[in-house]
Amino acid sequence: MRNLNIRATGNAIVKALILIEIVKRRVGDLHQINKIDSTEITDEYEPQQEGLEKTTQKRRVTCLDCNLSKDPLDTTDIGYQEPT
């Protein structure tokens, strides 16, 4: 495998960053591109009592997308990190 894509949202971003650093140290010589974005998630809740309507709630969460590769990546990308 030459590429690894790691994607995380919300509180899982911290754990994804730890995983990225572990992979980089164990494998070595990995090019990296990070992208940070936000997305809207709609939660739908069913009422516990009959006769009530469903409740929906929208919220925005932060997303991290990290691409690790043995092959060279786009060095002009703003999130590019060269191998150490």
N, C-alpha and C positions, 0 to 999 in steps of 0.2 A: 504494500500500500504506500503510495507516494503523497497522498493528501489526507488531511483530517479536518473536518469542519465541526466546530463546537458552537452550539447555540444555547443561550440561557436567557431567562426573563426573571425580573423581580429579584427576590432574595436568593435565587440560585446563581446569580452572577458571581458572587464571592466564591462559591465552590467551583464554578467554571474557571475562574482565574487561577485558583490553586491547581486544578487539573492541568491547565495550559502550561503552567510553570513546571510541573512534574514531568510532563511529556517532553518539553523543551530540554530539560536537563538530562533525561534518560536517553533520548534519541539523539539530540545534538544537531547542529547545522540545519536548523529549520527556519525558513522564511515565514513571516507572519503578517497577516493583514487583519486589523480589527475594525469593526463597524459598530457604532452605537446608535440606536434608534429607539423610538417608542411606538407602541401599538395600542389600539383601543380594544378592550375585551368587554364583552357584554355577558353579564351573569343573569341567569333566569331562575327565579325561585318559585317553587310550587307552594301554595298555601296549605297549611295543615288542617284547616277547617273548610268544609264544603261551602260553596257559594261565594268564595272570595276569588278575585282575579289574580293571575300570575303577576309577580313583580319583577321588573327588569332594572338592572343597575349597570351603568357604563363606567369603566375606569381605564386610566392610561397606565401602562407599565413600561418600564425601560427594558430594552432588549440588547444583548451583546451577541455579535456574530464574529467568530474568530476562525480564520482559515490558516492552517499550518501546512507547509509543503516542503518537501525535499527539493523540488524544482523551483527555479527563480520565479517570483511573482512580479506584479506591476510595481516598480519602484517609485512611480509618480503618484501612487495612491496615498492619500493623506494619512491612512492608518497603517502604512507599511513599517515593519521593523525587520532589519536585516539580521542574519544569524550572528550569534556572539562568538 
